[in-house]
Amino acid sequence: MKLSEVLEGVPNTRVEGQRNVDISGITHDSRKIQSGYVFVAVQGEKLDGFTFVEKALQNGAEAVLSKRKKPDLFPKTWIQVSDDREALGLCSANFYGHPSRELKIVGITGTKGKTTVSYILEEILKKANFIPGVIGTISYRGPNIDITAKHTTPEASDLQKMLRQMVEGGATHCIMEVSSHALELKRVTGIEFDVAVFTNLSGEHMDYHQNMDSYYEAKKKLFHTDQINQTAVINTDDDWGKKMISDITMEYISVGLQSPAMVYAEKFEFNTHGTKLTARFPSGNMTLSSHLIGKPNVYNTLSSLAASLALNIPTDAIQEGIAALHGVPGRFERIQNSLGIHIYVDYAHTDDALKNLLETAQDLAREKIILVFGAGGDRDKTKRPRMGAIAGELADLTILTSDNPRTESPSAIISDVEEGLKTTGPKKYIILPDRKEAIKKALSLARKDDMILVAGKGHENYQILGDKTIVFSDKDIIHEILKLRGDSDLG
């Protein structure tokens, strides 16, 4: 492909050098540069791509795109743009032939529920005999793709490449979790969405967005990417969802637990084995059986149902797909054992998510609820005391431990969370900074019919301590401890 074709539609470009050169690839990562590539030197949060221009040239870059002016004596083609991230998205879409136009694309945004909705929709599409790809928090998977996720939504050049690989592998749809960071950093620029789903909004990433209004504005960008063929699915039980409805002009399907939502739950009930739900929507009603548990998963199921209706999926495939999903990694994931203890691993790492988790547990628990959790380092500190207060209010015993401390002191993080625990009065809590010891303690204290919730890391199989990343999976640690205790029913 010629450079002039790669740059088609990119606004405010100033090209110094040859426009007619052949381009063999495009990337923002100088380490991935090969002969004939365009290197897009984006300004990152921590690193400036401009400092890697020399490395890109050494690796064979044919052209460099940047917001900065061409350096003196630069030997190759230099493209100066007003918005490097927008240009990265548009150039990547051009280079890979706009693969989103050959797929039905579902984008899912919101604080909670994105991953679960993506898993439900994946099963529904399979039951409808389509071939879906998924890009999300846990993995990027589908035809020609099987990658453990580094970010919820990858950078634009990687994202467009994956979509092209999916198309070449025969994919018909792509379900994509779209994070607020991705929207703010324009990683999905150049992607044409068919359905956009808003699940909910609660306090998260305040270290990045500063306040809820800014966080909302970032999420809203998904609903303004391409309105020509887009249908919105919006949870209007959420106050920010109500605001979203008033801020968009495209067609939408509202979702909630009752009328006047367009898709709503006429009734639902759940136990430790799953959920039964009767859903109503404009063209009829449907009885759904799901292995997923709790009120948050009722919302996730309704959002998936609404998105499927927007995609014209047959109702029998919707029912079969919802019933087929047995669980989502690290989302209220049950750990089987023969001790009569109800053990769950969950990704809840915000105060609102922790509250939902504990309220679901209260609806199911027969005896005590023992909660093991911590808070992540180098992230929003304001949520820590709120998480502590919720734990103190809703758990019978809290074992406060480390999550991913990153570069912060584990004891300082624990102290912040403990401030919230102290406000709840004489509730019992134990502090064990070593996460494995904390889990071990919970298992030693639990009796038959007690419930243990290990929250915060969910599907993650690592722990970040300072500048080191170690192998650590809550699920594997639980299995290891149970095995040492002679448990014979691990699952």
Secondary structure, DSSP 4 states (H G I P E B T S, - for coil): -BHHHHTTT-SS-EEES-SS-B--EEES-GGG--TTEEEE--B-SS-BGGGGHHHHHHTT-SEEEESSPPPTT--SEEEE-S-HHHHHHHHHHHHTT-GGGGSEEEEEESSSSHHHHHHHHHHHHHHTT--EEEESSSEEEETTEEEE-SSSS--HHHHHHHHHHHHHTT--EEEEE--HHHHHTTTTTT---SEEEE----S--HHHH-SHHHHHHHHHGGGGS--SS-EEEEETTSHHHHHHHHH--SEEEEEESSTTSSEEEEEEEEETTEEEEEEEETTEEEEEEES--SHHHHHHHHHHHHHHHHTT--HHHHHHHHHH---BTTBSEEE--SSS-EEEEE---SHHHHHHHHHHHHHH-SS-EEEEE---TTS-STHHHHHHHHHHHH-SEEEE--S--BTS-HHHHHHHHHHHHHTT-S-EEEE--SHHHHHHHHHHH--TT-EEEEES-TT--EEEETTEEEE--HHHHHHHHHHHTT-S---
